[in-house]
Amino acid sequence: MDTLLDCRVCLEEIPADTNSETEEYVSYFCGLDCYQQWHQLAPQVEEQQAA
C-alpha cells in the first residue's frame, strides 16, 4: 500500500512516491495553484499568530 500525503491547502491526497524529495518537506501541495494560494496566505497567518 502506498503512503498518501495531504495537500496543505485543499487536503487532496498525494501519493508520497510522486517525488523522491518528499521526506524533506514539511508541507505538501498537490499543485502550483495550491502552493501559490498557501504562499499568499502565509504572511497573514504569521501576523495573526504573533498578535
mmCIF file of the N, C-alpha and C atoms, coordinates in Angstrom:
data_MODEL
# 
_entry.id   MODEL 
# 
loop_
_atom_site.group_PDB 
_atom_site.id 
_atom_site.type_symbol 
_atom_site.label_atom_id 
_atom_site.label_alt_id 
_atom_site.label_comp_id 
_atom_site.label_asym_id 
_atom_site.label_entity_id 
_atom_site.label_seq_id 
_atom_site.pdbx_PDB_ins_code 
_atom_site.Cartn_x 
_atom_site.Cartn_y 
_atom_site.Cartn_z 
_atom_site.occupancy 
_atom_site.B_iso_or_equiv 
_atom_site.pdbx_formal_charge 
_atom_site.auth_seq_id 
_atom_site.auth_comp_id 
_atom_site.auth_asym_id 
_atom_site.auth_atom_id 
_atom_site.pdbx_PDB_model_num 
ATOM 1   N N  . MET A 1 1  ? 0.836  -1.184 0.000  1.00 0.00 ? 1  MET A N  1 
ATOM 2   C CA . MET A 1 1  ? 0.000  0.000  0.000  1.00 0.00 ? 1  MET A CA 1 
ATOM 3   C C  . MET A 1 1  ? 0.879  1.245  0.000  1.00 0.00 ? 1  MET A C  1 
ATOM 4   N N  . ASP A 1 2  ? 0.560  2.196  -0.881 1.00 0.00 ? 2  ASP A N  1 
ATOM 5   C CA . ASP A 1 2  ? 1.338  3.418  -0.990 1.00 0.00 ? 2  ASP A CA 1 
ATOM 6   C C  . ASP A 1 2  ? 0.949  4.403  0.106  1.00 0.00 ? 2  ASP A C  1 
ATOM 7   N N  . THR A 1 3  ? 1.926  5.137  0.573  1.00 0.00 ? 3  THR A N  1 
ATOM 8   C CA . THR A 1 3  ? 1.675  6.172  1.562  1.00 0.00 ? 3  THR A CA 1 
ATOM 9   C C  . THR A 1 3  ? 1.058  7.380  0.872  1.00 0.00 ? 3  THR A C  1 
ATOM 10  N N  . LEU A 1 4  ? 0.040  7.951  1.486  1.00 0.00 ? 4  LEU A N  1 
ATOM 11  C CA . LEU A 1 4  ? -0.611 9.137  0.940  1.00 0.00 ? 4  LEU A CA 1 
ATOM 12  C C  . LEU A 1 4  ? -0.370 10.324 1.859  1.00 0.00 ? 4  LEU A C  1 
ATOM 13  N N  . LEU A 1 5  ? -0.118 11.467 1.259  1.00 0.00 ? 5  LEU A N  1 
ATOM 14  C CA . LEU A 1 5  ? 0.067  12.712 1.984  1.00 0.00 ? 5  LEU A CA 1 
ATOM 15  C C  . LEU A 1 5  ? -1.100 13.623 1.650  1.00 0.00 ? 5  LEU A C  1 
ATOM 16  N N  . ASP A 1 6  ? -1.389 14.590 2.492  1.00 0.00 ? 6  ASP A N  1 
ATOM 17  C CA . ASP A 1 6  ? -2.486 15.523 2.245  1.00 0.00 ? 6  ASP A CA 1 
ATOM 18  C C  . ASP A 1 6  ? -1.941 16.870 1.796  1.00 0.00 ? 6  ASP A C  1 
ATOM 19  N N  . CYS A 1 7  ? -2.560 17.423 0.758  1.00 0.00 ? 7  CYS A N  1 
ATOM 20  C CA . CYS A 1 7  ? -2.230 18.771 0.310  1.00 0.00 ? 7  CYS A CA 1 
ATOM 21  C C  . CYS A 1 7  ? -2.530 19.739 1.454  1.00 0.00 ? 7  CYS A C  1 
ATOM 22  N N  . ARG A 1 8  ? -1.631 20.649 1.714  1.00 0.00 ? 8  ARG A N  1 
ATOM 23  C CA . ARG A 1 8  ? -1.764 21.601 2.829  1.00 0.00 ? 8  ARG A CA 1 
ATOM 24  C C  . ARG A 1 8  ? -2.975 22.521 2.667  1.00 0.00 ? 8  ARG A C  1 
ATOM 25  N N  . VAL A 1 9  ? -3.401 22.774 1.419  1.00 0.00 ? 9  VAL A N  1 
ATOM 26  C CA . VAL A 1 9  ? -4.479 23.726 1.158  1.00 0.00 ? 9  VAL A CA 1 
ATOM 27  C C  . VAL A 1 9  ? -5.821 23.033 0.963  1.00 0.00 ? 9  VAL A C  1 
ATOM 28  N N  . CYS A 1 10 ? -5.899 22.117 -0.005 1.00 0.00 ? 10 CYS A N  1 
ATOM 29  C CA . CYS A 1 10 ? -7.199 21.535 -0.359 1.00 0.00 ? 10 CYS A CA 1 
ATOM 30  C C  . CYS A 1 10 ? -7.423 20.150 0.241  1.00 0.00 ? 10 CYS A C  1 
ATOM 31  N N  . LEU A 1 11 ? -6.408 19.605 0.910  1.00 0.00 ? 11 LEU A N  1 
ATOM 32  C CA . LEU A 1 11 ? -6.464 18.303 1.574  1.00 0.00 ? 11 LEU A CA 1 
ATOM 33  C C  . LEU A 1 11 ? -6.626 17.128 0.610  1.00 0.00 ? 11 LEU A C  1 
ATOM 34  N N  . GLU A 1 12 ? -6.356 17.348 -0.682 1.00 0.00 ? 12 GLU A N  1 
ATOM 35  C CA . GLU A 1 12 ? -6.368 16.254 -1.654 1.00 0.00 ? 12 GLU A CA 1 
ATOM 36  C C  . GLU A 1 12 ? -5.227 15.301 -1.324 1.00 0.00 ? 12 GLU A C  1 
ATOM 37  N N  . GLU A 1 13 ? -5.451 14.019 -1.499 1.00 0.00 ? 13 GLU A N  1 
ATOM 38  C CA . GLU A 1 13 ? -4.418 13.034 -1.206 1.00 0.00 ? 13 GLU A CA 1 
ATOM 39  C C  . GLU A 1 13 ? -3.385 13.005 -2.328 1.00 0.00 ? 13 GLU A C  1 
ATOM 40  N N  . ILE A 1 14 ? -2.113 12.967 -1.933 1.00 0.00 ? 14 ILE A N  1 
ATOM 41  C CA . ILE A 1 14 ? -1.000 12.964 -2.866 1.00 0.00 ? 14 ILE A CA 1 
ATOM 42  C C  . ILE A 1 14 ? -0.161 11.723 -2.584 1.00 0.00 ? 14 ILE A C  1 
ATOM 43  N N  . PRO A 1 15 ? 0.125  10.890 -3.586 1.00 0.00 ? 15 PRO A N  1 
ATOM 44  C CA . PRO A 1 15 ? 0.999  9.738  -3.361 1.00 0.00 ? 15 PRO A CA 1 
ATOM 45  C C  . PRO A 1 15 ? 2.400  10.212 -2.975 1.00 0.00 ? 15 PRO A C  1 
ATOM 46  N N  . ALA A 1 16 ? 2.964  9.657  -1.933 1.00 0.00 ? 16 ALA A N  1 
ATOM 47  C CA . ALA A 1 16 ? 4.281  10.074 -1.448 1.00 0.00 ? 16 ALA A CA 1 
ATOM 48  C C  . ALA A 1 16 ? 5.382  9.765  -2.445 1.00 0.00 ? 16 ALA A C  1 
ATOM 49  N N  . ASP A 1 17 ? 5.173  8.784  -3.304 1.00 0.00 ? 17 ASP A N  1 
ATOM 50  C CA . ASP A 1 17 ? 6.223  8.399  -4.245 1.00 0.00 ? 17 ASP A CA 1 
ATOM 51  C C  . ASP A 1 17 ? 6.253  9.258  -5.510 1.00 0.00 ? 17 ASP A C  1 
ATOM 52  N N  . THR A 1 18 ? 5.481  10.345 -5.572 1.00 0.00 ? 18 THR A N  1 
ATOM 53  C CA . THR A 1 18 ? 5.500  11.210 -6.751 1.00 0.00 ? 18 THR A CA 1 
ATOM 54  C C  . THR A 1 18 ? 6.766  12.047 -6.814 1.00 0.00 ? 18 THR A C  1 
ATOM 55  N N  . ASN A 1 19 ? 7.482  12.179 -5.716 1.00 0.00 ? 19 ASN A N  1 
ATOM 56  C CA . ASN A 1 19 ? 8.700  12.965 -5.683 1.00 0.00 ? 19 ASN A CA 1 
ATOM 57  C C  . ASN A 1 19 ? 9.658  12.334 -4.683 1.00 0.00 ? 19 ASN A C  1 
ATOM 58  N N  . SER A 1 20 ? 10.885 12.144 -5.099 1.00 0.00 ? 20 SER A N  1 
ATOM 59  C CA . SER A 1 20 ? 11.865 11.496 -4.224 1.00 0.00 ? 20 SER A CA 1 
ATOM 60  C C  . SER A 1 20 ? 12.288 12.378 -3.054 1.00 0.00 ? 20 SER A C  1 
ATOM 61  N N  . GLU A 1 21 ? 12.019 13.679 -3.119 1.00 0.00 ? 21 GLU A N  1 
ATOM 62  C CA . GLU A 1 21 ? 12.442 14.602 -2.066 1.00 0.00 ? 21 GLU A CA 1 
ATOM 63  C C  . GLU A 1 21 ? 11.374 14.846 -1.011 1.00 0.00 ? 21 GLU A C  1 
ATOM 64  N N  . THR A 1 22 ? 10.259 14.153 -1.063 1.00 0.00 ? 22 THR A N  1 
ATOM 65  C CA . THR A 1 22 ? 9.151  14.454 -0.154 1.00 0.00 ? 22 THR A CA 1 
ATOM 66  C C  . THR A 1 22 ? 9.493  14.237 1.308  1.00 0.00 ? 22 THR A C  1 
ATOM 67  N N  . GLU A 1 23 ? 10.480 13.433 1.607  1.00 0.00 ? 23 GLU A N  1 
ATOM 68  C CA . GLU A 1 23 ? 10.854 13.198 3.006  1.00 0.00 ? 23 GLU A CA 1 
ATOM 69  C C  . GLU A 1 23 ? 11.377 14.468 3.663  1.00 0.00 ? 23 GLU A C  1 
ATOM 70  N N  . GLU A 1 24 ? 11.887 15.397 2.863  1.00 0.00 ? 24 GLU A N  1 
ATOM 71  C CA . GLU A 1 24 ? 12.482 16.616 3.392  1.00 0.00 ? 24 GLU A CA 1 
ATOM 72  C C  . GLU A 1 24 ? 11.469 17.740 3.583  1.00 0.00 ? 24 GLU A C  1 
ATOM 73  N N  . TYR A 1 25 ? 10.262 17.586 3.097  1.00 0.00 ? 25 TYR A N  1 
ATOM 74  C CA . TYR A 1 25 ? 9.262  18.652 3.130  1.00 0.00 ? 25 TYR A CA 1 
ATOM 75  C C  . TYR A 1 25 ? 8.475  18.644 4.429  1.00 0.00 ? 25 TYR A C  1 
ATOM 76  N N  . VAL A 1 26 ? 8.014  19.814 4.829  1.00 0.00 ? 26 VAL A N  1 
ATOM 77  C CA . VAL A 1 26 ? 7.160  19.958 5.995  1.00 0.00 ? 26 VAL A CA 1 
ATOM 78  C C  . VAL A 1 26 ? 5.704  20.073 5.553  1.00 0.00 ? 26 VAL A C  1 
ATOM 79  N N  . SER A 1 27 ? 5.469  20.760 4.432  1.00 0.00 ? 27 SER A N  1 
ATOM 80  C CA . SER A 1 27 ? 4.134  20.917 3.858  1.00 0.00 ? 27 SER A CA 1 
ATOM 81  C C  . SER A 1 27 ? 4.134  20.354 2.447  1.00 0.00 ? 27 SER A C  1 
ATOM 82  N N  . TYR A 1 28 ? 2.997  19.823 2.037  1.00 0.00 ? 28 TYR A N  1 
ATOM 83  C CA . TYR A 1 28 ? 2.866  19.216 0.723  1.00 0.00 ? 28 TYR A CA 1 
ATOM 84  C C  . TYR A 1 28 ? 1.738  19.891 -0.031 1.00 0.00 ? 28 TYR A C  1 
ATOM 85  N N  . PHE A 1 29 ? 1.909  20.012 -1.347 1.00 0.00 ? 29 PHE A N  1 
ATOM 86  C CA . PHE A 1 29 ? 0.918  20.673 -2.187 1.00 0.00 ? 29 PHE A CA 1 
ATOM 87  C C  . PHE A 1 29 ? 0.661  19.813 -3.409 1.00 0.00 ? 29 PHE A C  1 
ATOM 88  N N  . CYS A 1 30 ? -0.616 19.745 -3.826 1.00 0.00 ? 30 CYS A N  1 
ATOM 89  C CA . CYS A 1 30 ? -0.974 18.914 -4.971 1.00 0.00 ? 30 CYS A CA 1 
ATOM 90  C C  . CYS A 1 30 ? -0.611 19.583 -6.287 1.00 0.00 ? 30 CYS A C  1 
ATOM 91  N N  . GLY A 1 31 ? -0.384 20.876 -6.260 1.00 0.00 ? 31 GLY A N  1 
ATOM 92  C CA . GLY A 1 31 ? -0.031 21.576 -7.486 1.00 0.00 ? 31 GLY A CA 1 
ATOM 93  C C  . GLY A 1 31 ? 0.366  23.013 -7.222 1.00 0.00 ? 31 GLY A C  1 
ATOM 94  N N  . LEU A 1 32 ? 0.710  23.687 -8.293 1.00 0.00 ? 32 LEU A N  1 
ATOM 95  C CA . LEU A 1 32 ? 1.181  25.061 -8.183 1.00 0.00 ? 32 LEU A CA 1 
ATOM 96  C C  . LEU A 1 32 ? 0.093  26.002 -7.671 1.00 0.00 ? 32 LEU A C  1 
ATOM 97  N N  . ASP A 1 33 ? -1.152 25.768 -8.065 1.00 0.00 ? 33 ASP A N  1 
ATOM 98  C CA . ASP A 1 33 ? -2.247 26.632 -7.601 1.00 0.00 ? 33 ASP A CA 1 
ATOM 99  C C  . ASP A 1 33 ? -2.370 26.616 -6.083 1.00 0.00 ? 33 ASP A C  1 
ATOM 100 N N  . CYS A 1 34 ? -2.327 25.435 -5.484 1.00 0.00 ? 34 CYS A N  1 
ATOM 101 C CA . CYS A 1 34 ? -2.425 25.334 -4.022 1.00 0.00 ? 34 CYS A CA 1 
ATOM 102 C C  . CYS A 1 34 ? -1.199 25.946 -3.354 1.00 0.00 ? 34 CYS A C  1 
ATOM 103 N N  . TYR A 1 35 ? -0.018 25.734 -3.928 1.00 0.00 ? 35 TYR A N  1 
ATOM 104 C CA . TYR A 1 35 ? 1.186  26.324 -3.359 1.00 0.00 ? 35 TYR A CA 1 
ATOM 105 C C  . TYR A 1 35 ? 1.098  27.849 -3.369 1.00 0.00 ? 35 TYR A C  1 
ATOM 106 N N  . GLN A 1 36 ? 0.663  28.420 -4.500 1.00 0.00 ? 36 GLN A N  1 
ATOM 107 C CA . GLN A 1 36 ? 0.561  29.877 -4.598 1.00 0.00 ? 36 GLN A CA 1 
ATOM 108 C C  . GLN A 1 36 ? -0.475 30.426 -3.623 1.00 0.00 ? 36 GLN A C  1 
ATOM 109 N N  . GLN A 1 37 ? -1.581 29.726 -3.471 1.00 0.00 ? 37 GLN A N  1 
ATOM 110 C CA . GLN A 1 37 ? -2.609 30.160 -2.519 1.00 0.00 ? 37 GLN A CA 1 
ATOM 111 C C  . GLN A 1 37 ? -2.049 30.137 -1.100 1.00 0.00 ? 37 GLN A C  1 
ATOM 112 N N  . TRP A 1 38 ? -1.340 29.084 -0.740 1.00 0.00 ? 38 TRP A N  1 
ATOM 113 C CA . TRP A 1 38 ? -0.731 28.985 0.584  1.00 0.00 ? 38 TRP A CA 1 
ATOM 114 C C  . TRP A 1 38 ? 0.308  30.087 0.779  1.00 0.00 ? 38 TRP A C  1 
ATOM 115 N N  . HIS A 1 39 ? 1.119  30.328 -0.234 1.00 0.00 ? 39 HIS A N  1 
ATOM 116 C CA . HIS A 1 39 ? 2.185  31.325 -0.148 1.00 0.00 ? 39 HIS A CA 1 
ATOM 117 C C  . HIS A 1 39 ? 1.612  32.719 0.082  1.00 0.00 ? 39 HIS A C  1 
ATOM 118 N N  . GLN A 1 40 ? 0.467  33.038 -0.514 1.00 0.00 ? 40 GLN A N  1 
ATOM 119 C CA . GLN A 1 40 ? -0.168 34.335 -0.320 1.00 0.00 ? 40 GLN A CA 1 
ATOM 120 C C  . GLN A 1 40 ? -0.749 34.471 1.084  1.00 0.00 ? 40 GLN A C  1 
ATOM 121 N N  . LEU A 1 41 ? -1.235 33.377 1.653  1.00 0.00 ? 41 LEU A N  1 
ATOM 122 C CA . LEU A 1 41 ? -1.867 33.422 2.973  1.00 0.00 ? 41 LEU A CA 1 
ATOM 123 C C  . LEU A 1 41 ? -0.871 33.295 4.123  1.00 0.00 ? 41 LEU A C  1 
ATOM 124 N N  . ALA A 1 42 ? 0.307  32.772 3.885  1.00 0.00 ? 42 ALA A N  1 
ATOM 125 C CA . ALA A 1 42 ? 1.278  32.513 4.950  1.00 0.00 ? 42 ALA A CA 1 
ATOM 126 C C  . ALA A 1 42 ? 1.634  33.761 5.755  1.00 0.00 ? 42 ALA A C  1 
ATOM 127 N N  . PRO A 1 43 ? 1.920  34.919 5.144  1.00 0.00 ? 43 PRO A N  1 
ATOM 128 C CA . PRO A 1 43 ? 2.239  36.104 5.961  1.00 0.00 ? 43 PRO A CA 1 
ATOM 129 C C  . PRO A 1 43 ? 1.077  36.532 6.857  1.00 0.00 ? 43 PRO A C  1 
ATOM 130 N N  . GLN A 1 44 ? -0.144 36.382 6.393  1.00 0.00 ? 44 GLN A N  1 
ATOM 131 C CA . GLN A 1 44 ? -1.307 36.747 7.195  1.00 0.00 ? 44 GLN A CA 1 
ATOM 132 C C  . GLN A 1 44 ? -1.417 35.852 8.423  1.00 0.00 ? 44 GLN A C  1 
ATOM 133 N N  . VAL A 1 45 ? -1.158 34.584 8.262  1.00 0.00 ? 45 VAL A N  1 
ATOM 134 C CA . VAL A 1 45 ? -1.226 33.636 9.376  1.00 0.00 ? 45 VAL A CA 1 
ATOM 135 C C  . VAL A 1 45 ? -0.133 33.948 10.388 1.00 0.00 ? 45 VAL A C  1 
ATOM 136 N N  . GLU A 1 46 ? 1.074  34.260 9.918  1.00 0.00 ? 46 GLU A N  1 
ATOM 137 C CA . GLU A 1 46 ? 2.171  34.592 10.824 1.00 0.00 ? 46 GLU A CA 1 
ATOM 138 C C  . GLU A 1 46 ? 1.849  35.840 11.644 1.00 0.00 ? 46 GLU A C  1 
ATOM 139 N N  . GLU A 1 47 ? 1.235  36.843 11.017 1.00 0.00 ? 47 GLU A N  1 
ATOM 140 C CA . GLU A 1 47 ? 0.868  38.065 11.736 1.00 0.00 ? 47 GLU A CA 1 
ATOM 141 C C  . GLU A 1 47 ? -0.169 37.776 12.814 1.00 0.00 ? 47 GLU A C  1 
ATOM 142 N N  . GLN A 1 48 ? -1.133 36.927 12.511 1.00 0.00 ? 48 GLN A N  1 
ATOM 143 C CA . GLN A 1 48 ? -2.170 36.581 13.482 1.00 0.00 ? 48 GLN A CA 1 
ATOM 144 C C  . GLN A 1 48 ? -1.575 35.820 14.659 1.00 0.00 ? 48 GLN A C  1 
ATOM 145 N N  . GLN A 1 49 ? -0.615 34.944 14.390 1.00 0.00 ? 49 GLN A N  1 
ATOM 146 C CA . GLN A 1 49 ? -0.004 34.163 15.461 1.00 0.00 ? 49 GLN A CA 1 
ATOM 147 C C  . GLN A 1 49 ? 0.871  35.042 16.348 1.00 0.00 ? 49 GLN A C  1 
ATOM 148 N N  . ALA A 1 50 ? 1.472  36.077 15.789 1.00 0.00 ? 50 ALA A N  1 
ATOM 149 C CA . ALA A 1 50 ? 2.340  36.968 16.550 1.00 0.00 ? 50 ALA A CA 1 
ATOM 150 C C  . ALA A 1 50 ? 1.535  37.914 17.447 1.00 0.00 ? 50 ALA A C  1 
ATOM 151 N N  . ALA A 1 51 ? 0.300  38.169 17.087 1.00 0.00 ? 51 ALA A N  1 
ATOM 152 C CA . ALA A 1 51 ? -0.526 39.117 17.857 1.00 0.00 ? 51 ALA A CA 1 
ATOM 153 C C  . ALA A 1 51 ? -1.034 38.526 19.146 1.00 0.00 ? 51 ALA A C  1 
# 
